[in-house]
Amino acid sequence: MKAKITRNTIIKLIVIILFLGIATPVVLAQADRSMYFLPILPNARIVNPAIYPQYNFYIGVPFLSSVKTGIENTFIYEDIFQKRGDSLYLDREYLLSNLEDKNTVNLNFSEEILTFGFKARKNYFHFRIADIINSNVTITKDLLRFGLYGNGSDYYMGKTINLSGNAVNLTYYREFSLGFTRQINPKINAGINLKYLQGIANAYTKNLDVTIETDPNDFTITAKSNIVLHSSLPGNDGNDIKPLDVFTNTGNSGFAIDLGGSYVIDEKFTASASLLNLGSINWKENLKTYKTENPSESFVFDGFDLNDFISDKEINQEKITSILDSIKDELGIIEVKESYRSKTPSTMILNLDYNLTQKDQFGFIFGSQFLEKEVWPTVSLGYTRKFNRNLNLMLSYSASPQNYFNLGVGVAANLGPLQFYLINENFTAPFMLSKASFYVLRFGVSLVFGKNGPTQIKVDEPTPEQAVP
């Protein structure tokens, strides 16, 4: 009978893996840029709370009103593995040559449980409950090189190596949002979303700083660390995890805010801006923190034999636990219960729309997402064809410093009161997975009633007398 891997062993292994540089990068996608390019969607308020829906009332189909998954990397699958015939090979120099000094992967999933909104004169009120999973990890090339070559390589002999600059923030939370949009005048809209956040699970590195020096004679490692790895996970208290633990975990609370505004420059141009997800979560329950007890002290580590992990061609659970405990102790890392706060990844979006005709619209978006130790800028261009008041078709192009060519498509349609939409921000990715570093897919189904949006601006034509200087 195979031994079970306990929760404590898993968490200890994560700590050591991060230290050794063998990490699985999982992380958050940008805000939904392309929703700007489908104006009939009330869901577009997600990217700017100043967007005024075109309906008197809308309500999302529970659990289906808006479902999103997305990933954005600084590298692709083919940057890691080489294919030779039917086999895949991992070449260390090939991998390192394809990586940036800092490598980030963003992964995001969200699902709206319930959402609705209604118009009241020039005001619009909104309510939303959504489950959101955000994760972002930044891994440096130096940390990966250390994991691939080990301290015995010539690169490290007799040198002091700084393995800092890495970061982890993995969060699962539930959002309760109250929104308000106001048409101040025919040219200006303003909006706000106030969010209560219910934190469910989190792993967060406040510090992950390590310096290492390898003795060229006996290969011992002298290291100094300042590691603070927080976690708030159901089951951290040692009890078995039950499904209800996820839904009733209400002790970790936080707040966030969205702000947005839009301005109609003239009958052709409209400008808008938004700041999204400005907030944080305080983690107070199911706590476990691993931290360096004395960051100013150095420690000496003699290493271990990887063969000790394997017995009769199987992983030896007892030896893994023993080695991990030994490494943790030698690193000077202690386990404590410590409340902490983690920021929600925030986003800034600037948008400019140009109406070529009443049915043809072009849009430009500059967005910047602020991760734990990274700023992730993007640029998007979009074209929208409004076939009629019930059908929008969108084509988009998005680029970031790591991803220059991403073509997207989207459609939003009303079939009576039933509205559905589908957005794919890189439609070639499913056919070229080994070359894709960016992919966002979102779909949803809602019910909309009473197409009656905000007052439209009217541009007065000058009289002949006014036209003469």
VMD Tcl script that draws the C-alpha trace (Angstrom):
set ca {
  {0.00 0.00 0.00}
  {1.47 3.35 -1.00}
  {1.93 5.96 1.71}
  {-0.19 9.09 1.67}
  {1.50 12.45 1.22}
  {0.40 14.65 4.11}
  {-0.45 18.36 3.86}
  {2.56 19.31 5.99}
  {4.86 17.40 3.67}
  {3.40 19.16 0.63}
  {3.89 22.62 2.16}
  {7.44 21.79 3.25}
  {8.18 20.53 -0.24}
  {6.89 23.80 -1.72}
  {9.28 25.75 0.51}
  {12.27 23.66 -0.52}
  {11.28 23.66 -4.19}
  {11.11 27.44 -4.17}
  {14.53 27.58 -2.53}
  {16.11 25.17 -4.99}
  {14.47 26.85 -7.97}
  {12.41 23.92 -9.21}
  {9.05 25.70 -9.35}
  {5.91 25.14 -11.35}
  {4.91 28.54 -12.65}
  {1.22 29.14 -12.42}
  {-0.24 32.64 -12.53}
  {-3.16 36.00 -13.68}
  {-4.34 37.21 -17.01}
  {-5.03 40.80 -17.89}
  {-8.45 42.34 -17.44}
  {-10.92 41.52 -20.20}
  {-9.78 44.03 -22.79}
  {-12.05 42.85 -25.59}
  {-15.24 43.41 -23.61}
  {-14.76 47.08 -24.51}
  {-15.33 46.12 -28.14}
  {-18.80 44.55 -27.61}
  {-20.93 47.56 -26.57}
  {-24.22 45.66 -26.20}
  {-22.81 43.68 -23.24}
  {-23.87 44.85 -19.76}
  {-20.99 42.65 -18.51}
  {-18.56 45.21 -19.97}
  {-18.85 47.02 -16.63}
  {-16.19 44.56 -15.46}
  {-13.57 46.60 -17.33}
  {-15.07 50.03 -16.61}
  {-17.86 50.70 -14.09}
  {-18.73 53.89 -16.01}
  {-20.12 51.83 -18.90}
  {-23.88 52.41 -18.94}
  {-25.81 49.29 -20.08}
  {-28.23 49.67 -22.96}
  {-31.08 47.93 -21.09}
  {-33.50 48.86 -18.34}
  {-32.78 45.59 -16.55}
  {-30.44 42.62 -16.94}
  {-29.85 39.44 -14.97}
  {-27.24 36.78 -15.58}
  {-28.06 33.10 -15.78}
  {-26.65 31.79 -12.47}
  {-23.16 30.30 -12.85}
  {-23.27 30.96 -16.63}
  {-23.53 34.74 -16.90}
  {-19.77 35.12 -17.22}
  {-17.13 32.39 -17.20}
  {-13.52 33.18 -17.98}
  {-10.18 31.43 -18.15}
  {-6.93 32.95 -19.31}
  {-3.17 32.59 -19.30}
  {-0.31 34.92 -20.21}
  {3.32 33.80 -20.11}
  {6.68 35.33 -20.87}
  {7.70 32.10 -22.63}
  {6.15 29.27 -24.64}
  {6.27 25.48 -24.47}
  {8.84 25.30 -27.28}
  {11.16 27.55 -25.28}
  {11.44 24.74 -22.72}
  {11.43 21.46 -24.65}
  {13.01 20.41 -27.94}
  {11.47 17.68 -30.04}
  {13.77 15.11 -31.64}
  {11.78 12.55 -33.58}
  {9.07 11.30 -31.25}
  {10.90 12.32 -28.07}
  {11.08 15.52 -26.07}
  {14.37 16.77 -24.66}
  {15.17 19.36 -22.02}
  {18.42 21.11 -22.82}
  {19.52 23.40 -20.02}
  {21.36 25.94 -22.15}
  {18.57 25.99 -24.72}
  {16.03 26.67 -21.99}
  {18.06 29.41 -20.30}
  {18.80 31.13 -23.60}
  {15.06 31.49 -24.24}
  {14.17 32.95 -20.85}
  {14.08 36.52 -19.63}
  {15.93 37.65 -16.52}
  {12.49 37.62 -14.86}
  {9.86 35.17 -16.08}
  {6.20 35.54 -15.27}
  {3.22 33.33 -15.94}
  {-0.32 34.55 -15.29}
  {-3.34 32.30 -14.83}
  {-6.87 33.45 -14.08}
  {-10.28 31.87 -13.71}
  {-13.54 33.56 -12.78}
  {-17.19 32.59 -12.66}
  {-20.18 34.79 -11.89}
  {-22.55 33.07 -9.50}
  {-25.16 35.83 -9.67}
  {-25.36 39.25 -11.31}
  {-28.09 41.76 -12.13}
  {-28.59 45.48 -12.71}
  {-31.34 48.00 -13.32}
  {-31.81 51.56 -14.51}
  {-33.26 54.35 -12.34}
  {-33.50 57.58 -14.33}
  {-29.89 58.57 -15.13}
  {-28.51 56.07 -12.63}
  {-27.73 52.40 -12.97}
  {-27.32 50.00 -10.03}
  {-25.53 46.65 -10.17}
  {-24.96 43.62 -7.96}
  {-22.51 40.78 -8.51}
  {-21.27 37.64 -6.76}
  {-18.31 35.91 -8.40}
  {-15.67 33.31 -7.56}
  {-12.21 34.37 -8.70}
  {-8.90 32.51 -8.83}
  {-5.84 34.66 -9.45}
  {-2.31 33.40 -9.45}
  {0.96 35.01 -10.40}
  {4.51 33.78 -9.99}
  {7.71 35.56 -10.96}
  {10.79 33.34 -11.32}
  {14.25 34.68 -12.13}
  {16.63 33.07 -14.61}
  {19.27 32.85 -11.85}
  {16.97 30.74 -9.70}
  {16.21 28.37 -12.60}
  {19.90 28.13 -13.50}
  {20.69 27.16 -9.92}
  {18.01 24.46 -10.02}
  {19.20 23.10 -13.38}
  {22.96 23.05 -12.70}
  {23.15 22.86 -8.93}
  {25.75 24.47 -6.75}
  {28.51 22.21 -8.12}
  {28.79 24.01 -11.47}
  {31.65 26.35 -12.29}
  {29.17 29.20 -12.49}
  {28.71 29.14 -8.70}
  {32.11 28.04 -7.39}
  {33.58 30.61 -5.00}
  {30.97 33.22 -5.95}
  {28.16 34.83 -4.01}
  {24.94 34.46 -5.98}
  {21.81 36.50 -5.29}
  {18.68 34.44 -5.92}
  {16.23 37.19 -4.97}
  {13.48 38.77 -7.06}
  {11.10 35.80 -7.06}
  {7.48 36.11 -5.96}
  {4.34 34.00 -5.50}
  {0.73 35.11 -5.00}
  {-1.96 32.46 -5.46}
  {-5.45 33.51 -4.36}
  {-8.97 32.13 -4.43}
  {-11.66 34.49 -3.19}
  {-15.36 35.29 -3.51}
  {-16.38 38.80 -4.54}
  {-19.60 40.59 -3.51}
  {-19.88 43.79 -5.53}
  {-22.29 46.74 -5.43}
  {-22.00 49.01 -8.46}
  {-23.28 52.43 -9.37}
  {-23.15 54.24 -12.72}
  {-24.26 57.83 -13.21}
  {-24.80 59.76 -16.40}
  {-23.68 63.16 -15.16}
  {-24.57 64.82 -18.47}
  {-24.87 63.65 -22.10}
  {-21.08 63.69 -22.40}
  {-19.83 62.34 -19.07}
  {-20.43 59.04 -17.27}
  {-18.88 57.98 -13.96}
  {-19.03 54.68 -12.13}
  {-17.85 52.84 -9.05}
  {-17.87 49.25 -7.77}
  {-17.52 48.61 -4.04}
  {-16.38 45.07 -3.33}
  {-16.38 42.91 -0.25}
  {-13.90 40.05 -0.66}
  {-14.20 36.72 1.12}
  {-10.79 35.08 1.09}
  {-10.90 31.29 0.74}
  {-7.31 30.20 0.03}
  {-3.98 31.93 -0.45}
  {-0.24 31.31 -0.70}
  {1.84 34.47 -0.70}
  {5.53 35.28 -0.43}
  {6.23 38.55 1.32}
  {9.96 37.87 0.98}
  {11.86 35.23 -0.96}
  {15.42 36.52 -0.78}
  {18.40 34.15 -0.72}
  {22.15 34.60 -1.23}
  {24.38 31.56 -1.71}
  {28.13 30.92 -1.83}
  {29.61 27.49 -2.71}
  {33.01 26.45 -1.32}
  {35.21 25.30 -4.26}
  {36.91 22.68 -2.09}
  {34.16 20.72 -0.33}
  {31.08 22.09 -2.18}
  {29.31 23.12 1.01}
  {26.81 25.95 0.68}
  {26.93 29.00 2.90}
  {23.64 30.84 2.57}
  {21.70 33.70 4.05}
  {17.94 33.85 3.64}
  {15.03 36.17 4.31}
  {12.03 34.00 3.48}
  {8.45 34.74 4.52}
  {5.95 32.35 2.91}
  {2.39 32.91 4.14}
  {-0.50 30.54 3.56}
  {-4.16 30.44 4.51}
  {-5.58 27.13 3.33}
  {-8.54 25.01 4.42}
  {-6.95 22.06 6.21}
  {-3.98 24.00 7.59}
  {-5.36 23.22 11.04}
  {-4.73 19.53 10.44}
  {-8.35 18.55 9.87}
  {-9.62 16.87 6.72}
  {-10.94 19.26 4.07}
  {-14.68 19.09 3.45}
  {-16.53 20.77 0.55}
  {-18.37 23.06 2.95}
  {-15.03 24.34 4.29}
  {-14.59 26.21 1.02}
  {-18.04 27.84 0.99}
  {-18.26 28.68 4.70}
  {-14.75 30.07 5.09}
  {-15.71 33.67 5.97}
  {-13.00 34.69 8.43}
  {-10.65 36.14 5.79}
  {-12.13 39.42 4.61}
  {-11.03 42.29 2.43}
  {-12.22 45.17 0.33}
  {-11.55 46.50 -3.16}
  {-12.82 49.26 -5.38}
  {-13.21 49.92 -9.12}
  {-13.35 53.47 -10.47}
  {-14.21 54.53 -13.99}
  {-15.18 57.45 -16.17}
  {-15.97 58.17 -19.81}
  {-16.15 61.36 -21.87}
  {-17.75 61.88 -25.28}
  {-15.31 64.19 -27.05}
  {-17.53 64.63 -30.10}
  {-19.75 62.52 -32.36}
  {-16.69 60.52 -33.49}
  {-14.48 60.09 -30.41}
  {-15.09 58.79 -26.88}
  {-12.38 58.47 -24.22}
  {-12.56 56.45 -21.00}
  {-10.36 55.32 -18.14}
  {-10.66 52.89 -15.24}
  {-8.75 51.68 -12.19}
  {-9.76 48.15 -11.22}
  {-9.39 45.95 -8.18}
  {-7.65 48.39 -5.86}
  {-7.71 46.51 -2.57}
  {-6.44 43.72 -0.37}
  {-7.51 40.75 1.76}
  {-6.68 40.23 5.44}
  {-5.95 36.56 6.14}
  {-6.75 35.51 9.72}
  {-7.91 31.88 9.56}
  {-6.29 28.53 8.65}
  {-2.88 30.18 8.88}
  {0.57 28.75 8.45}
  {3.70 30.81 7.80}
  {7.23 29.64 7.07}
  {9.82 32.31 7.78}
  {13.53 32.73 8.40}
  {13.99 33.07 12.15}
  {17.20 35.12 11.95}
  {17.60 36.75 8.49}
  {20.99 38.24 9.47}
  {22.56 34.84 10.22}
  {24.27 32.54 7.71}
  {23.87 28.78 7.64}
  {25.94 25.96 6.13}
  {24.29 23.15 4.20}
  {26.22 20.02 3.15}
  {23.67 18.81 0.59}
  {22.01 15.43 0.11}
  {22.00 12.49 -2.27}
  {18.98 12.37 -4.60}
  {19.13 8.56 -4.50}
  {17.94 8.79 -0.89}
  {14.54 9.79 -2.22}
  {14.04 6.54 -4.15}
  {13.67 3.04 -2.77}
  {12.81 0.04 -4.98}
  {12.01 2.44 -7.86}
  {9.41 4.23 -5.74}
  {9.52 7.50 -3.83}
  {10.37 6.85 -0.19}
  {7.91 8.99 1.78}
  {9.67 8.67 5.12}
  {13.04 9.74 3.74}
  {11.47 12.68 1.90}
  {9.88 13.88 5.14}
  {13.14 13.42 7.04}
  {15.23 15.27 4.44}
  {12.75 18.12 4.14}
  {12.66 18.55 7.90}
  {16.47 18.57 7.97}
  {16.76 21.15 5.18}
  {14.10 23.36 6.76}
  {15.94 23.29 10.08}
  {19.31 24.02 8.49}
  {17.82 26.93 6.55}
  {16.71 28.38 9.87}
  {13.06 28.36 8.77}
  {10.42 28.16 11.47}
  {6.68 27.51 11.27}
  {4.33 30.00 12.93}
  {0.73 31.19 12.75}
  {0.76 34.79 11.60}
  {-2.03 36.92 10.15}
  {-1.11 38.89 7.03}
  {-2.46 40.96 4.16}
  {-2.15 40.34 0.42}
  {-2.97 42.86 -2.31}
  {-5.36 42.10 -5.14}
  {-3.69 42.47 -8.56}
  {-4.84 45.87 -9.82}
  {-5.26 47.11 -13.38}
  {-5.34 50.47 -15.16}
  {-7.09 50.77 -18.54}
  {-7.15 53.74 -20.93}
  {-9.51 53.55 -23.91}
  {-10.25 55.63 -27.01}
  {-13.09 54.76 -29.42}
  {-13.58 56.13 -32.92}
  {-16.95 55.81 -34.69}
  {-16.21 55.54 -38.40}
  {-19.92 55.13 -39.09}
  {-22.97 54.36 -36.98}
  {-22.23 50.65 -37.45}
  {-18.40 50.59 -37.59}
  {-16.29 51.37 -34.55}
  {-12.54 51.21 -33.90}
  {-11.06 51.09 -30.42}
  {-7.64 51.51 -28.82}
  {-6.77 50.26 -25.33}
  {-3.66 50.68 -23.22}
  {-3.71 48.51 -20.11}
  {-1.28 47.88 -17.31}
  {-1.59 45.21 -14.66}
  {0.36 45.60 -11.42}
  {1.57 42.26 -10.12}
  {3.54 41.62 -6.94}
  {6.92 42.56 -8.40}
  {6.07 43.23 -12.03}
  {4.19 45.73 -14.18}
  {2.54 44.05 -17.19}
  {1.60 46.54 -19.97}
  {-0.52 45.65 -23.01}
  {-1.91 47.38 -26.08}
  {-5.09 46.31 -27.88}
  {-6.78 47.41 -31.09}
  {-10.33 46.44 -31.93}
  {-12.86 46.71 -34.69}
  {-16.58 46.29 -33.99}
  {-19.32 45.80 -36.56}
  {-22.79 46.59 -35.22}
  {-24.96 44.66 -37.68}
  {-28.08 45.78 -35.82}
  {-29.08 46.64 -32.28}
  {-28.95 42.94 -31.35}
  {-25.69 41.73 -32.90}
  {-22.04 42.79 -32.43}
  {-19.04 41.17 -34.09}
  {-15.56 42.03 -32.88}
  {-12.01 41.54 -34.19}
  {-9.04 42.44 -31.98}
  {-5.27 42.56 -31.88}
  {-3.36 42.52 -28.58}
  {0.34 42.91 -27.84}
  {2.58 42.96 -24.78}
  {6.39 43.10 -24.43}
  {6.43 39.28 -24.51}
  {3.53 38.62 -26.93}
  {3.42 40.73 -30.06}
  {0.82 39.03 -32.21}
  {-2.49 37.89 -30.74}
  {-5.61 38.01 -32.91}
  {-8.99 37.74 -31.23}
  {-12.63 37.38 -32.20}
  {-15.85 37.92 -30.32}
  {-19.58 37.91 -30.83}
  {-22.51 39.14 -28.74}
  {-26.10 38.50 -29.80}
  {-29.61 38.93 -28.46}
  {-32.26 36.34 -29.27}
  {-35.26 38.07 -27.79}
  {-34.42 38.63 -24.11}
  {-31.70 35.94 -24.20}
  {-28.21 37.37 -24.70}
  {-25.09 35.29 -25.19}
  {-21.51 36.17 -25.98}
  {-18.19 34.50 -26.70}
  {-14.73 36.13 -26.68}
  {-11.52 34.42 -27.77}
  {-8.51 36.73 -27.52}
  {-6.16 34.41 -29.39}
  {-8.12 32.17 -31.73}
  {-4.99 30.43 -33.07}
  {-3.86 29.24 -29.62}
  {-5.96 26.02 -29.50}
  {-4.36 24.94 -32.78}
  {-0.79 25.92 -31.79}
  {-0.56 25.16 -28.08}
  {3.21 24.66 -28.14}
  {3.67 28.18 -29.53}
  {1.03 29.96 -27.46}
  {1.98 32.13 -24.51}
  {-1.29 34.04 -24.36}
  {-4.91 32.90 -24.36}
  {-8.14 34.32 -22.94}
  {-11.56 32.71 -23.38}
  {-14.76 34.14 -21.93}
  {-18.43 33.31 -22.51}
  {-21.72 34.06 -20.84}
  {-25.53 33.98 -20.99}
  {-27.86 36.67 -19.61}
  {-31.42 37.94 -19.86}
  {-31.85 41.57 -20.94}
  {-35.03 43.64 -20.97}
  {-35.96 47.07 -22.32}
  {-33.29 48.43 -24.63}
  {-33.14 51.99 -23.34}
  {-29.62 53.22 -22.71}
  {-28.42 56.63 -21.52}
  {-29.29 59.81 -23.33}
  {-27.32 60.09 -26.52}
  {-25.35 63.23 -27.25}
  {-26.66 65.37 -30.09}
  {-24.25 67.49 -32.07}
  {-25.88 70.67 -33.35}
  {-25.02 71.65 -36.88}
  {-23.79 75.26 -37.12}
  {-26.02 77.76 -38.89}
  {-24.59 79.57 -41.91}
  {-24.19 82.68 -39.76}
  {-22.26 80.69 -37.11}
  {-20.04 79.12 -39.73}
  {-18.82 82.52 -40.98}
  {-15.86 83.89 -38.98}
}
mol new
graphics top color blue
foreach p $ca { graphics top sphere $p radius 0.5 }
foreach p [lrange $ca 0 end-1] q [lrange $ca 1 end] { graphics top cylinder $p $q radius 0.2 }
display resetview
